[in-house]
């Protein structure tokens, strides 16, 4: 997990300065928390397959958990505990069968809301700085969720099947080659249809 984190931090440009920026603005940012939680869960509950995964009586508990998660983004110093907690949140989404694309879409909605609030509340230059810090941080968190999703499935399959990691990797590569070839053919057919108007 920490190797993945290092790569994500480096490629996004997340820094301790981002933590400082978010901490300094925390008093304002935390006020937006309830709306952030609503936006995230409204997007998940509007999507029929995931709406069925969260019972109506569970919504408030999940909303509170997301609100706590959101506020933690501005109070932690990016410690190992903080990052391990982000990884765990991703694993819980896997266990609940919440599709990762839904989580990514929900995070995108949170980021767009956050940008709008920054532009409304702060001077333009400061809004850009605060939003940039939040965007980098939540991109790293989303990256951990995605990697956790794939790694967890892979590891769970490896442990339950007893098949060695290298064998699974080779099996997956062979199947991926077939899928890629199939999708390329489908893409070519679609392209031809679009070109001929059929």
N, C-alpha and C positions, 0 to 999 in steps of 0.2 A: 504494500500500500504506500509506503513512504517513498519508494522509487517513483511510483506513478505521480505522487504529490510533487516531488522535486521537478519532474518534467513539466507538469501543469503550471507550477509557479514560474518556472523559467520561461515557458512559451507565452504565458499571459502577461508577464511582467509584474505580477503581484509582488508588493514589497512591504516592509515594515512601515514605510511612509503611508501606505494605504490604510493600515490599521490605525495610525495616528490620526489621519484625516477623518476616518469613520468614528473614532472615539471622540474627537473634538466636536463632531456634529451630532453625537448620539442623542442629546436631549430633543432635538428636532426630529431626527430620524425615527426614534422609537414611537413618537406620536402617530406615525403612519402605519404602525404595526397592525392594528385591527383591520384596516382596509386592505393591507397586503394579504392577510390571512383570508379575507373574504374573496379577494380576486383569485387566489390560488385554488381554493376549494370550489368556488363557483365554476372555474374552468374544468376541474376534474368531475364535478357532479353534473355538468352539462354534457359530458361525454358518456353515452349510454353504457358501454362495458364497464367503465370505472365507477360510474354512479352506483352500480349494483354492489360494488365492493365496500362501500361505506354506508352503513345503515344510518337512517336519520338520527337515531339517538346517539350515534358516535360522532356526528359532525362537530358538535361543540367541543368535545375532547380533542379531536384532531385539530380543530381551529386553534385551541389553546396551545397545543404542542407546536404548531407552526409559528404562532406568535412568540413563544419562548425561543424557538430557533432563530427567528428574525432578530429579536433583541440581543441574542447572544453574539450575533455578527459584529456588534458594536462594543462589546464589553470584554471580549477575549483577546489575548495577544498572539493569536495564531499558534498556540501551544500544541504539543503532540496530542494532548487530550482533546483539544478542539477539533483537530483533523480526524482523529479516530472516531469522534462522535459524528462527524459528517459522513464518514464511511458507513458507520452503523445505521444512520438514517437511510442511506441508500439501500442497505441490505433489508431493512424493514419494508421498504417499497417493493423489493423483489419478493419477499415472503407474502406480502399482501396481493401479489399479482397485479400491481399497478404498472401498466406498460411504461417503459422508460420514455417513450416519445411523449406521453402525456405529462410526465414530470418536466421534461424539457420545455414543452409548450407552456406549462404553468410558470416555470421560471422566467421564460421570455415575457410573459404578461406582467410578472412582478417587476422585471427590469424596466419595462416600458412605463409602468406606473411610477416607479421610482424616478425615472428621468423626468417625467412630467412634473412631479412634485418638486424635484430639485430646481427645475427651470422656473417654477412658480415662487418658491421660497427664497432662493439665493440669487445673488448677483451672477451674471452669466459665467464669468471666469471661475468663480468658486463652485457653481453648479456643475461645471464640467469636471472639476477636480473631484468633487464628492461622488458624482455619478461614475467617473472612471474607476475610482477605488471600489465602489460597490459592484460594478460590472466585472472587474477583474476577479474580485473575491467570489462572486456567485458563479462565474464561469469555471473557476477552479472547483468549487463545490459540485457543480453540475458534472464536471469531468470525473470527479470521484464517484458520483452516483452511477454514471454510465459504466465506468471501469469496474466498479463493484458489482454491477448487474452481470456483466459478462464473466468476470472472474469467479463470482459466487456460483453461477450455473456450471461453469467448467469444473470448478473444484468439487462441487457437490456430486456431479456426474462421475468424476474420477474416483472419488472415495466410495460411492455406492456401487460402482460397476467393478472396481478393482483393476481397471485397465490402466496401464502405465500412461503417463503424461505424453510421452513421445508418440505412442501409438494413437492416442486420441488426436493429437496435433496432426499427424499424417492423415488420419481418417477425415478430419475436418478439411484439410487442404484439398484432398481429392474431391470431396463433395462440393467445396467452394468452386473448384475449377469447372465442375459440371454446371453449377448454378450460374456462374459468370458466362459461360458459353451459351447457355439457354437464354439468359437475359439479353445478351448481345444480339442473338438472332431475333428475339422479340422486338428489340429496339430498331433493328434494321427494317423489319417488316412494318413497324409503325411509321418509320421515316418514309419508306416508299409509299405507303398509303397517303400520308400527308402531302407528299410531293405530287402524286397523281390525282389527289382530291377524292379518292375512294374511301 
